Amino acid sequence: LYDSAPKAQMNDIVKIDSSLAAMQFMLVAKAHGYDTNPIGGFESDQIADAFDIDAERYVPVLIVAVGKAKNPAHDSYRLPTETVTKYV
């Protein structure tokens, strides 16, 4: 499939697969006491030059910042599941 797939389809596959890998990386980092932040807004056309990678081979999808929080996060309120879901 990959050998005959058009570039647009391969970009979609790459974005899905790498996003799932990034999610797992972020969950593992959190389990080890690190905080992460996915960054999707960046100059993707400049990434290859900045990191000296092959722009024809690699597609930049996202950047993940990793570190330890200086201050605890603010509490957030989540609606109860029963309020936002309905099982039929």
Residue, then its C-alpha position, 0 to 999 in steps of 0.5 A: l500500500y505504501d509504495s503505491a499510495p499518493k503523497a496526500q494519502m501518505n501524509d494523512i497516514v503519517k499524521i495519524d500514526s505520528s499523532l498516536a505515537a506522540m500521545q503515547f509518549m506524552l502519557v509515558a512522560k506524565a507517568h514519569g512525572y513530566d509535563t508535556n505540551p503538544i505544539g501544532g502551530f509552527e513553521s513546518d516549512q522551516i523544520a527540515d532546515a532547522f534540524d538538518i533533516d530530509a524534507e522530502r522524506y519526513v513530514p513535520v506533524l507536531i512538536v512536543a515540549v517536555g519538562k517539569a512545571k514550575n507551578p501547579a496547574h490551575d484546577s479545571y471543572r469537568l462536567p459529569t459524564e451524565t450531563v454530556t452523554k446519553y446512552v440509547 
